[in-house]
Amino acid sequence: MREKTTASAALIFALALTGCQSAAERQQEMIVKQSQNCEQMGYKRGQPGYADCIRSMVLMQQQLDDQRSQRVAEGLQQMGQSLQSINATPSPTPSPPMHTQCMNHAGIIDCNSF
């Protein structure tokens, strides 16, 4: 259980840090990274196929990021459900039915419940 808590805390921290960077900054960072990947695969700036390589790499990275975000959202939802089940108030235990017996003793009624 402690490992799940630690992993969840790390995930939440990572999500918080991601929010510090603007969408334009993330996009620019992704283009630079994918440009480097294309160059490592042999594409050269200004040559045919270089721009297509970057577009393809950026698109694949965005798809991976979308899938990762979906998994994170599902994980957070499951974590929330788990926390709700842990903190749920237990249902009251039903009490056994009460029986009352009354007896008349010379005009005095004596009742006992059990």
N, C-alpha and C positions, 0 to 999 in steps of 0.2 A: 504494500500500500504506500509505503514511503517513497518507493521508486516512481510510482505514478504521480504522487504529489510533487516530487522534484521535477519530473518531466513536464508536468503541467505548468509549474512555476516558470521553467525555462521557456516554454512555449509562449506564455503570456508576456514574458520579458522581451522575447524576440519580436512579437507582434507590436509591442509598444515602441521598440526601436525602429521598426519599419515605418511607423507613422511619422517619424521625425523627418523623413526624406520626402520631398515633393514628387509628384508623378513625373514631372519633366526631368527631375534629377535622376530618378530611377530609370527612365527611358534612355537618357543620355548615357548613363553608366552601362546599361545593357548593350547599347550600340557599340560603345568602345570595347567592351569585353568580346562581343561577337565579331567585331572587326579583327581583333587579335586572333580569335579562333580561325577565321577565314584565312588570314595571312599565314597561320601555321599550317593550314591545309594546302598552301601553295598559291592562293589567289593574291594578286597584286593590285594595289590601288590604281584605278583608272583603266584597268584591263577588263575585257568582257567577262561577265560572270561574277565579278567582285560584289557589285551592288545586289545582285540576286542572292548571292551567298549570305550577305548580311541580312537581307529581308527574311530569307528562309530560317536563318539561325535565330533571329529575333522572334519570329512567329513561333518557332518551336519552344523557345524559352518562355514566351508568354503563355503558351498552352500548358507547359509544365508548372508555371507559377499559378495558373488558374486551378489546375488539379490539386496542387499543394494547398492552396487557399481553401478549396472545397473540403479536403481532408481535415484541415485545421478546424474549419467550421463544424464539421461533423464530430470531431473529437471534443470540441468545446461543448457542443450540445449534449453529447454523452456524459461528459464530466458534470454538467449542470444537472442532468437527470439523476446521476449517481448521488450528487450532493443533496438533492431534494429527497431522495429515498432515505438517505442517512438521517436527515433532519426531520423527517416526517413524524408527526405526533402519532403515537400508537393509538389504535382504536380502543375504546373502553371495553373492558371485560364485562360481558353481560352477567348480571347477578341472577342467582337462581330464583325461581318464583317463590313468593311468600305465601304461606298458608296461615290462615287465622282460624282458630277454634274458639268458640265461645260456649260457656256453660252457665246455666241459670241456677244459682244456689239461693233458694228462698227469697227470690226477687232481686238478688244481686247478680248482675251479669259479670262474669269473669272471662276475659278474652286473652288468649295467648297467641302470639305470632311466631312462626318458626319457618 
